[in-house]
Amino acid sequence: MDADEPADETHPTVAEAVVDAMLNRGVDTVFGIPGKQTLPLNRALADRDARFVVARHETAVPHEAWGYAESSQPGAMAATCVVPGPGDTNAMNGLKNALNDCVPLLHLAVETERSVRGGDGIHETPPETYDTVVKENVLVDSPAGAVPAVVEAIRTAREHPQGPVRVGIPKDVLAGRTPQPAVGDRDPSPPPTAPPDAVRDAADRLVDAASPVVLAGGGVRRSGASEALRSVAESLDAPVVTTYKGKGTLPETHPLSAGVLCGGASADLRDLLACADVGLVVGSDLDAVATASWSVSMPERLIHVTLDGDDVGFGYDADLGVVADADRFLRDLDGALDEVRPAARERSGAARAEAVRAADRDRFEALSEDSGSDDPLRSVEVLSAVRDAIPEDAVVTADAGGFRLWTLVSFPAAGPRSYVNPGSWATMGTGLPSAIGAKLANPERDVVALTGDGGLMMCVHELHTLASEGIDVTVVALNNDDYAIISEEAERSYEFPEGSYGWAETGLDLVAVASGMGLPAERVRDRDAVGDAVERARERDGPALVEVVTDPGEPQASEWMTGPRPGE
């Protein structure tokens, strides 16, 4: 029988075979927007009782799958499904975010039918358009190749460094009944381990250090290395600093947690790094975003552990570079430290970390005290009230934007699967969609989306997804009616008038917006009211929004935290 000739009706459709292959490999949740091209796949998903979440715009779709994976155990992943052309290109932003963050997802793009490909059919785009935003981009040409392509895509997405894989399958292939070959499972290749000599060398350097420090990145999260990180830090009595993507890999209530290296990192945290004699950087590429274009001073001697050898020595010279998986390296290092247990000496790791946290608290308190009783709330006041009002183990997703820096430095994360935010891609409009994914991955846990009005308006359509799908997420929106981080820089550096990129005369009513989409919502202006409002929203049986009016003129974290200490 010709490969393109339909098989008899006893065969499942190719779409059904694809869905079966996904379900058999633990991918049972799909985010997407249906179109005429996707209907064969939608039919198969419905018949197999897979969860298909209908989003309201393709820009949100990959962010939802990204939030699902980021709040799950390593290797857990969801899928996305969009129409070709506009749907695929709209999804590119989220795919690039997942690629930068090394987050696995399966992106199913239903391609233009083969009979019209090359003839400028509706929504047709060259498949190679997407090569730079995914780990791998596969186009199914043979109808019998659909299931093998999907199986291999799932394996590739889960293999370290993880990432999104796009599989383009033409509609006519999905609708057909071409028999699919049996495909055996092949586990992802294990990530590299460090040579024993390198592990022993690292252990010796760290044991000999007087004031070591650990800098943990997103690789610790992705490899599930939090427990090994804690054990190593405790063995060394070393403070732990994290990157954007490493936040929460050591719970920030731990005595050795010193904070997050980000645009809002305090001068005290930067001094902690600069004054350490040996630094262990693990699971981070030390990118330009985390290090302010490599202007942050690192410890005198550096051990750099990363999956990509090209990262070693790129921004900072390393005394010892190691290409290895974060979890495997830290577990091996922990064992080596057991053999060469650090001699009893006063490293004062917990005291050094507490000194940074105390100095940061002084800055937060001074900022709150600087605000008059009639002034709008400052972000740190709101975030403190929200943290007190939600369970410690709640999953918190944070959008990008000016308020995110305040979240990174002042909102304690309880663990690696309890805090989700974008890394170096830093795209806005992620907070709400990622919360949708996180709630489906963690139905028994509270999920809270933290967002500003700027970020929310870039994904506001997903409020309707919350309502229509009945997804129980609490949205806390800090509304200052301004792209304040841009307005502040425009005024300070370019002599623009104050609030040049704000909407003081045409302010948003987010309560009206949310109510119009079917969500209960309320607005608060007083600090004492924030916690109660969040509690009421959490206790509802379904999603709700709390709008908190904040100060567009508040200092930005990048300026307040890096300047002189209060009183100096």
N, C-alpha and C positions, 0 to 999 in steps of 0.2 A: 504494500500500500504506500502511496506517495505520502511524504511527511506532511504535506499541506491538506491532504484529503481527510475529510471528517471521519472519525471512527464511528462505530455504531453507538446507539443510545445507551448501551450498558456501561460504557466507559464514563467516568466522571468528566466534567469539563476541566480544562486546564486550570481555570480559576479555583475550582474545588480542590484539585490536587495541590495547588500552591498553598491554599489555606491549610489543608491537612499537614503539609510539610512544616508550615509555621507553627501550628499547634503542637505537633510532635516534638518541637524544639523549644517549647516554652514561650513562644511569642503569641499571646492570645488577646492583646489589646492593640487596636488600630485607631489612630487619629487621622481625620481627613475631611475632605469635602467631596460629596458625590458629584459626578458629572455623567453625561451620557457614555463617555468612554469608560468610566469605572464600574458601570452597573453589573457586568458579569462578575467582578470581584465582590461587589457589595452583596449580590445574591448569594454567593458562596459563603461570605462571612456570616450573613443572617442564618443560613441553613445550618451552619456549624456552631452557632451560638457563641461566636467570637464577639468581643465587645468592640463595637464601632462607634466612636465618639464623633459626632458631627460638629465641626468647628464652624465659625462664621467667616473666617478668612484664612487663606493658606499661610500667611505670615506667622500665624500662631501655631500651626500644625506641628512643625518640628520642635518648637519650644515645649509643646505638651509632651511629646515623646522624650525629649531631653530631661524634663523635670521628673518623668517616670523613672528613668534610669538613674538619675543623680540621687534620688531618694531611696533607691533599692539596693539590694546586695550586689556586689560586683558580678557582672555578667548578665543580670536581668535587663531586659530591653523590651521596647515596644516597636510598633511599625507605624508608618505614615503612608497615606495614599492620596494622590492628587491627580488632576487631569494634566495633560501635557501643556506646554507653552506657558500661558499666564499662571496656571497653578504651580507648575514646576519652578518658574522664575520667582514667583512670590515666596516660595519655600526656601530659596537659596540662602537668604539671610540666616535663617535658623539652622540650616545644614552647616553653614560655615561656623556658626557658634558651636555646634556640636563637634565639628572637626577640631577646632582650636582647643576645646575642653577634653578631647579624647573620650567622647561619650558614644556608646554604641547605639545605633538604631538602624532599622531596615526601612529604606525609603522606596516604596513601590510607585513608580511613575507609569501610568498607562499611556503608552506611546501611540502616535498616529498609526492608523492601519497601514499595513505593508503595501497594499495596492495603490495607495496615494502618496506614499512617502517619496519625497523629492519633488512633488507637484504642488507645493505650497498649500497643503491641506490645512484644515482648521486647526489652530493651535500648534502647528508643526514648528519645532525648533531643532537645530542640529544637536544630537545627543551629547556631543563633546562640549556643549555649552557648560555643562555641570562638572567638568573634570576637576576644577580647582576648589570646589566646595565640599567634596566628599573624599573619603579614604579610597574608595574604588567606585568606578562608574561602569556598569555592565549593561549592554543592550542585547536582548534576546532576539536572535534572528531565526533560529529553528524552533518550530512549535514544540518539538520534543525536548528543547533545552530549558524550558521555563523552571521546572522543579529543580534540576541540578543547579541552575543559576541562583535560585533563592536559597537553597541549602548552603551553597558555598558563601553567599553574601552574609548569612547569619554567622557562619563560622568566622569570616573575615572581620565582621564588625566586633566580635568578641575577642579577637586576638589582639594582644598588646603590641603597640599602642592602639587602643580601641578607637572606634570612630564610626561615622555614618557611611553606609553603603547604599548606593542608588542602583536599582534594577529597573530598567525600562522594558516593559512587556507590551507589545501591541494589543489593542482591544480585540482584534480578530483572533489572535492566538488564545487569549483568555477565554473567549466564548466557544472556542473549538473543543473537540473531544480527542485530540491527539494523545495516544497513550504515552505516559511519562515513564522514563526508565527508573528502575529502583536505584536509590542512591544511599550508599552506606554512610554512616556518620564518621566524621573525622574531627577529633577534638582540636581546638585551637592550639597552635604551637606554644609550648610553655615559654614565658618570657625569660630573658637571660639571667643567669646567676653570676655573682661576682667570683672571680678566682679566689681561692682561700688565702693566698698570700696578700691580696689587696684588702681582704676583710681584716686580716691580722694587722696589716700596716695601719689601717684606719683605726682599729682598736688601740694600738700602741700610741698613736698620735693623740687620740682623745683622752686616754688614761693619763698621759703626761701633761695634758693641758691644765692650766690653773683656772681658766674661766671660759669653758667651752659653751657654745650655743648651738642649737639645732634650728634649721630653717626648713619647714616641711611644706611641700607643694601639693598640687592636685594629684600627682602620681601616688601619693600616700592614700588618698581617697579612692582612686580608681583600682588600686591593687588590694584594698582592704587591709592596710597595714597599720591601722590605728593602735591596735593592742601592742604590736611590736614597737611602734614609735613611743608609746607610753613607757614601756619597759626599758628601752634604751635611755630615754631621757631621765628616768628615775635612777638607773644605774650610774649615770654620769653626773647626776644632780645638775643638769643643764637646763636653762630656760628654753622654751620652745616658742619660736616665732613662726607664723604661717604666712603663706601668700593668700591672695584672693581665693584661689581654688582649694587651698589647704585649710581654710577656716573651719574649725570644728573637728579636725582630725585628731587633735587632743582637745577634749572638752574644755571649754574656756573657764570652767569653774576649778580646774586642776591648779594646784599651787605653782606649777612650773609654766603655766600658760602666760605668755608675755604680751600677746597681741598679734595684729595682722600688719604685715608689710604691704602698704598700699599708698595711694595718693594722699590719704589722710593720716598716715602713720605719724605719731608724735616724734618730736626731737628726742625724747627720752628713749623711745624704742630704737630709733636709728643709732643713738649712742650705745645702746646695749649691743647691737651688732658690731659697731665699729670698734668697741673696746674689748671684744672677746679675742682671745689669742688663737683659738681654733674654732672654725665653724664647720658643721656638717650640714650640707645642703642636700636634701633627698627628695626626689620626685618633683623637681622643678627645673625648668629651663632657664630660670633667672631672666625672664623676658623684660622688655623695655617698659611694660606697664607696671609691673610690680616694683621695679627698681628705679623708677623715674629716669628712664633712659640711662641706666647704669651709673647714676649719680650718687646712689646710696653707697656709703662705705661699708665694705664687708670685713669680716675678721681678718687678722694678720695672715693666718694660714687657712686654706680652704680645702675641704674634701667635698667633691661634687659628684653625686650619684644620680644618674639620669638614664633613660632608655635610649636616648639619641646621642651618640658620640659627638655629633656636630655642635651640641650645646656646650660641651666642655671647653672652656677657654674663650667662648664667644664674647661675653661681656666682662668676665672676670677671669683672671688667671687662677688655675687650680693647682695646688701642690700635689693633690692626688685626685685623678679623675677615674670614675668607675662607671662602666655601662652595665646596668643591672636593673632588674625590677625592684621597686621600693620595698615591697613586703619581704621578698626573698633576702635582699641585702640586710634589712633591719633585723630579721630573725637570725641570720648568720652572725651579724655583729653582736646581737644580744648574747648568743652562745659564746662568742670570742671574749666578750667582756666578763662572762662568768668565769672563764679560765684565767683572765688577767684582771681580776676584780680591782677596780681603782683603789689605791691605797687610801687609808683614812686621811682626808685632807679637807679643809674648809673651802668648798667651792661656792657655797651660799647661793645655789641656783634658785631656790624658792624666794629668797630675799631679793635677789636681783630682779626676778620677774615681778614680785610684789611692788618693788620700787617704781617700775614702769607703770603698773596698773594704778598705783596710788597717784602718780603724777598725772596720769590721764584722767582719773576721777576729779582731781583738782581743776583740771581744765573744763570738764563737763559742768561741774558745780559753778565755776566762775561764769560760764556762759549762761547758765540758767539764772544766776543772780543778776546778770547784766540786763536781763529782760524785765521791763516794768510789769506791774500787775494787769495793766490794760493792754499790753502788747500781745500780738499773736504768739502762739507757742513756738518754742525752738524744737528742732528735730530730736535732740537728745532727751528732752523732757517727754516727748511722745513715745519714743522708743523704750525708755525706762518704764513707762506706765504699761505699755503693751507686754514687755517681757514679764512684768509682775502678774499680768492678768491671764497668761496662757500657761499650759503645762510645760514643764521642763523638756519633755520628750516630744513636744509638738514639732512638726516639720514647718520650717519657715522659709519661704521663698522671697528673695529680695530683687527688685527690679534694679536696672542701672539708672544713673542720674546722680545729681548732687547729693540727695539724701542717702544714697547707698554708701558713700564714704562714712557718713555718720553711723550707719548700720554696721559696717565692717569694724569700726573701732569701738563702738559703745554697746552693741547688742550681743550678749554672750551666746555662743552657739553650744548646744549640749552634746553634739556628737557629729560624726562624719555624714550621717544620713539625715541630719536634722536641720541642715542649712544649705540652701541652693542659691547660687548667684552666678552670673556669667563671668568668665575670666577675661582674657586679653581682647576678645572681640568686643566686649562691653556694649552689646546692643541693648537699646531700650525696648520696652514692650515685652519683656520676658516674665515679669513677676507673676502676673495673673495666669498666663498659659501654663507656666511650669507648675503652679499650684494645682491646676486641674490634673496634670499628669501625676503629681505627687500624691494627690488624694486617691486616685485610682490604684496606685501602687501600694498605698498604705491606708486602706479603708477604715481601720480601727484607730488611727491616730488623728489628732487635731491637725489641720493644715491651715496656715495663716499666710496670706500673700501680703507682703509689704510693698507699697508702690507709691510713687509720687504722681501728681496729676499729669505731668509730662509723659511718664512711662505708661500710665493707664490709658491715656488717649491714643497711644499707638497700638493698643490691643483692646480697646473698650468694648468691641463687639463680643469678646469672650465672656463678658458679664451675662450675655444672653445664653451662651453655651452652659454656664453654671446653672442658670434657671431652667433651661429646657431639659438638660440632662439630670437635674437634681443632684448636682455634685456639691457636697457639704464643705465649702471653703469659706473662711472668714477673710474678707478683703479689708485691709486697713489702708486707706488712701490719704497721704499727707498732701494737702492742697494749698499751695502758695500762689496759685494763679500766675506762674512765672517759670520760664526756663532759667531759674535763678543762678545756677552755676555758670551759665553763659552770660547772663546780664551782669553778674559780678565781675567777671573777667573783662567784659566789654567796657564797663565803667572804669575799672582800675587801670587797664593797660591801653585802652584805645579811646578814652575820653568820650564814650557814649554817655547819654543821660542815664540816671538811675532807673532800673527796671525797664530797659529798652526792649527786652524780649518777654515782657509780661502782659497780662490782660487785666489790669486793674479796673478798667471801665467796663469790661465784658467778662466778668468772672464766671467760672464754671459752677454749676449747681450739680455736683455729683450725686446727691441724693435724688434729684429729679431724674437724672440719667439712669441710675440704677433702678429706681422704681419703675421707670418706663420699660425696663427690660425684665421686670418680674422679680426683682430682688428687694427684700426689706432693707431699708437703709436709714441711717440717722447721721446728723452732723453734730460735732462737738467742738467747742472752742476753749474750754477750761481744762487744765491739767487733771484736776480731781475727777473730771467726768470721763476721761479717756478709758480708764480701766473698766469702769462699770459698763460703758458702751460696748467694749470688746467682749466682756463677759456675756452680755445679753445676746450679742451676735453669735458667739460660740454655742450658747445654749439653745439656739433655734434649731429646729429639725430641718436643716437645709442651708443654702448659702445666704450670706448677708454681707452688707458693706457698711463700714464706718468711715465717714469722711471727717478728717481732723484738719481744721484750719491752722496753717502754720505761717511763719514769718518769711516773706520773700527776701527781706533784707538781712536775715541772720548771716553771721560769718560762715564761710565755707570751711569744711573740715581741713581742706588742703592748706588754708591760711591759718586758721585758729590753732590747729594742733602742731604746726611746724614752727610757729613763732615763739617769742619769749614766754616763759611760764607766767601764769597770773601773779601779779605783784612785783615782777621784776622790772 
